[in-house]
Amino acid sequence: MTFLRSKLINKLLVIIYLILAGTSCAEDSFREESFYLKELPGDFALGPKNAPITIIEYSALACRHCGIFHEKLFEEIKKNLIDTGKLRWVSRSFVSDSPSMRGSMLASCGDNDKYFLFQKILFAKQTSWAYSTNFEEILKNIARLSGMSEVEFNKCMDNKAISDSLTRQRMIASKVLKLEGTPAFYMNGSKIKIDSYESFEALIANKMNEIEKK
């Protein structure tokens, strides 16, 4: 089976899963957009809870643009803006195919620290697993090297509560926020672009000045 054919099948499987999940989600009433543009219980986040600015990031662990953002920009943002208390950074998954679903499940099986540890590792190693037909075996090996046993890994991959939660998060982002691609960022409820560290830092500085004047 060629890589492109395998990738297409993975995407089709996720689409079918999302359609089936959407049927059950339709029974629930989604909240208004503003409800989801703030930190919610169960979110994974970095930085102080009382930070004046909250960034919500939607990403997929198999999304190459997301990988590039984390390789080139995120560590500098974390060092200079999150760790210094200026930002609260909320990370949400927007699963796009089977590899991103499995990767997100792996990251979500632990606590907050484990989530960001796995996110960092999986983005750093993205080209070695996310585009491989053998992605689940590679993920299992990454998990083992990170201290997770095979039993724990298999239990994680079988965790329906996590897969359902990730699917619902994707459905909400698609249906309520009209999100179509990743990475996507929201600053205090407004959608923004992050093209470079310098432009983002300037945006944060302007927002801080705006907040201080109120």
N, C-alpha and C positions, 0 to 999 in steps of 0.2 A: 504494500500500500504506500503510495507516495505521500510525502509530507503535506502537500497542499490538500490532497484528498482527505487525509486524516484530520487536518485543521478544519476543513469544511464540515466533516461529520461531527466533530466536537462542537462547533458552533450550532449546528442543526439540533443536536441533542439538548443543548442548553436552551435554545429557543423553544423547543417542544416542552421542556421542563417548566420554563417560565410561563408558557401558555396555560399548561395544566395548573400551575400554581396560581396564575392569575384568576382562574375560575373560582378557586377557593378564596383568594384575596378579595374578589368582587363582593363576597359576602360581608367583608369588613368595610366600614366607611373610612376612607382616608381622611386625615385632617387637612386643614388649610396649609398652604405653602409655608407660611411663616413659622408654623409649628416645627417643621423639619429643618429649618435653617438656624437652629440653635442646638446646643449640646443636649443629648437625650440620655436617659439611663441606658447603660449597656454600651455606650460609645467608648472607643479607645481614644485616649487623648494624652497629650504632653503639655507641660507648662502649667503655671498656676491657675486655679479655677477662677480667681478674681482678676485675671489679666484683663486690661481694658479692651483688647481686641481678640476675637475668636475667629480663626480660620477653619472652615470645614473643607476637607479635601475628599473628593471621590476619585478612586483609582482602581485599576485592575492589575493584579500582580503579573499577568501575562501581556499587559499593554506596554509596547516598546516606548511610547512617548512618556509614559509614567516612569518607566525604568530610567530613562535619560534624565528626567526631572530629578529623581532621587539621587542619581549618580553625580549630577553636576551642580544642583542647587540646594537640595534639602539639608545637607549637613551644615552648610554655611548659614542657612536660615535658622536651623536648630541652635547652633552655637551662638549666634549674634542676637537673635530675636526671641526664641522660645526659652532658652536656658537663662536669659537675662530678665525674664518676667514680662516682656512686652506682649507676648502672644500666648494664647491657648490654641493648640493645634489638634483638631479632631479629625481622625482618619476613618473613612467609611469605604467599604468595598462596593464596586460596581461590576459584578461578575459578567464576563463577556463570552466565556467558553469553558470547557471542562478543566483545562489547566488552571485558569484563574479561580475557578470554583474550588478546586482541590487545594491550591496554594492558600487561598483565603481561609479555608477550613482549618488547615494546619496552623496558620497564624492565630486563628481565633480560639483554638483549643486551650490556650494557656491564659495567664493573667495579663494585665496591661503591659508589664515589662516584657513578657515573652512575645506578645503580639508585635511590639515594635522591633524586638530582636529578630524575629523571623521575617518581618517585613524587610528589614535592612539586608538580611542574608539573601532572601529570595530575589529582591531587586538586583543585588550585586551579582548574583549567579543566574540571572534571568535567562541569558542566552544559552545556558547549559541545560535547562530543564523545560522552560515554557514553550519551546517550539519543537520539542522532541515527541515522537510517538510513544516513547517510553517514560513520559513525564512522571507518572505516579511512582515508578521504581526509583527514579532519581530523587523525587521528593522524600521518599522513605529513607534514602541514604543521607540526605541533608538533615532530616529529622534525627537520625541515629547519631550523626556527628555532633548534633546540638544537644545530645543527652536524652533523647526520647527513644524508648524501647519500641520494638516492632509491635508488641501488644498494644501499647499506648497509641502508636500511629494508626493501627487498624481500627481501634476504638474511636479515634478522632475522625477518621474517614467515614465511619458508619454513624456518626452523630447527626441524626435527622433534625434535631432542634437547631443545630448550627446551620445546616444547609438550608433549612426553611427560613431562618432568620436572614441569611445572606440573600436568598431569593426575594424575600419581602423587601429588603433594603433596595434591591435593584428595581423592583416593581414601583416602589414609592418614588425613587429618583426619576424613573421613566415617566410615570403617569402624572405625578404631582409637580415635580421640578422640571419636567420636559427635557431631562438630560439625555443626550444622545451619544456622547463620547467622553473619554477621559484623557488626561487628568482634568478635573473641573474644580474650581475653588470659589468659595463664598466667604466674604469678609463681613462680619456682623450682619449677615443676612443678605448682602448684595453680591452678585456674581462678579468676579474679577478675573483678569488674566495675569499669569506670572511668566513673563518672557525672559527676565534676567534678574539676578539678585539685586542689582543696582536699582532697577525700576520698581521692584517690589519693596525695597527698603525705603525708597522715596514715597511710595504709596502709604506705607505704614506710618512714616513720619508725618505726612499730611493728615492722616486719620487721627493720630495722637494729638496733633494741634487742634483739630476740629473738636475732639472730645474734651480737651482741656479748656476750650473757650466756652463750653456749655455750663 
